[in-house]
């Protein structure tokens, strides 16, 4: 079967005065649908957007066996290894100045 990580996100948290569904209603609805979690965000205010995606990725990775993660990373352009250090540039050579 499909093992998808589901998360219900209530967006437009910045429009509180126009709210039609309370946080409690959102949480209750999310729980009724296979126990999914509920979060709120505001793309306009950039509130909780990155955190929601990072939490979702974290939840997915926690469910994956470590050998699958390693295999996927080895076949990917992504890597957990640190980037190689690039030596600082040498200063430009000084021009030769003739005194006579």
C-alpha positions as CSV (number, residue, x, y, z in Angstrom):
1,X,0.0,0.0,0.0
2,X,0.9,3.6,-0.2
3,X,2.6,5.0,2.9
4,X,2.2,8.8,2.4
5,X,2.8,11.3,5.1
6,X,-0.2,13.6,5.2
7,X,-0.5,17.0,6.9
8,X,-3.4,19.4,6.6
9,X,-2.4,23.1,6.5
10,X,-4.7,26.0,7.2
11,X,-3.3,28.9,5.2
12,X,-3.9,32.6,5.3
13,X,-3.4,32.8,9.1
14,X,-2.8,36.6,8.5
15,X,-6.5,37.0,7.6
16,X,-7.8,36.3,11.1
17,X,-10.8,38.6,10.7
18,X,-12.0,36.6,7.7
19,X,-11.5,33.3,9.4
20,X,-14.3,30.8,8.7
21,X,-12.8,27.7,10.4
22,X,-11.4,27.7,13.9
23,X,-8.1,26.0,14.7
24,X,-10.1,23.5,16.8
25,X,-12.3,22.6,13.8
26,X,-9.2,22.2,11.6
27,X,-7.6,19.9,14.1
28,X,-10.8,17.8,14.6
29,X,-11.2,17.5,10.8
30,X,-7.6,16.4,10.3
31,X,-7.9,13.8,13.1
32,X,-11.0,12.4,11.4
33,X,-9.1,11.8,8.2
34,X,-6.7,9.0,9.2
35,X,-5.3,10.9,12.1
36,X,-3.4,13.5,10.1
37,X,-1.9,16.5,11.8
38,X,-3.0,20.1,11.4
39,X,-0.9,23.2,11.2
40,X,-1.6,26.8,10.4
41,X,0.6,29.1,8.3
42,X,0.7,32.4,6.5
43,X,2.5,32.5,3.1
44,X,2.0,36.3,3.0
45,X,3.8,36.8,6.4
46,X,6.1,33.8,5.8
47,X,4.9,32.4,9.1
48,X,5.4,28.7,9.7
49,X,5.9,27.9,6.0
50,X,9.5,26.6,6.1
51,X,8.9,24.9,9.5
52,X,5.9,22.9,8.1
53,X,8.0,21.6,5.1
54,X,11.0,20.8,7.4
55,X,8.7,19.0,9.8
56,X,7.1,17.0,7.0
57,X,10.5,16.0,5.6
58,X,11.7,15.1,9.1
59,X,8.7,12.8,9.6
60,X,9.2,11.1,6.2
61,X,12.9,10.5,6.9
62,X,12.1,9.1,10.4
63,X,9.9,6.4,8.8
64,X,12.5,5.4,6.1
65,X,15.1,2.7,6.9
66,X,18.6,4.2,7.1
67,X,19.9,2.0,4.3
68,X,17.2,3.3,1.9
69,X,18.2,6.9,2.8
70,X,21.9,6.2,2.2
71,X,21.1,4.5,-1.1
72,X,18.9,7.4,-2.2
73,X,21.6,9.9,-1.3
74,X,24.3,8.0,-3.1
75,X,22.2,8.1,-6.3
76,X,21.4,11.8,-5.9
77,X,23.1,15.1,-6.5
78,X,22.4,15.8,-2.8
79,X,25.0,14.8,-0.2
80,X,25.4,14.9,3.5
81,X,29.1,15.4,3.1
82,X,30.5,18.8,3.8
83,X,31.6,20.9,0.8
84,X,35.3,20.9,0.1
85,X,37.1,24.0,1.4
86,X,38.3,26.3,-1.4
87,X,41.6,28.0,-0.6
88,X,41.6,31.7,-0.4
89,X,42.7,33.5,-3.5
90,X,46.3,34.7,-3.7
91,X,46.8,38.5,-3.9
92,X,47.5,39.8,-7.4
93,X,51.2,40.1,-8.2
94,X,52.6,43.6,-7.7
95,X,53.7,45.4,-10.8
96,X,57.4,45.8,-11.4
97,X,58.4,49.4,-11.0
98,X,61.6,50.7,-12.6
99,X,63.4,53.3,-10.7
100,X,65.6,54.8,-13.5
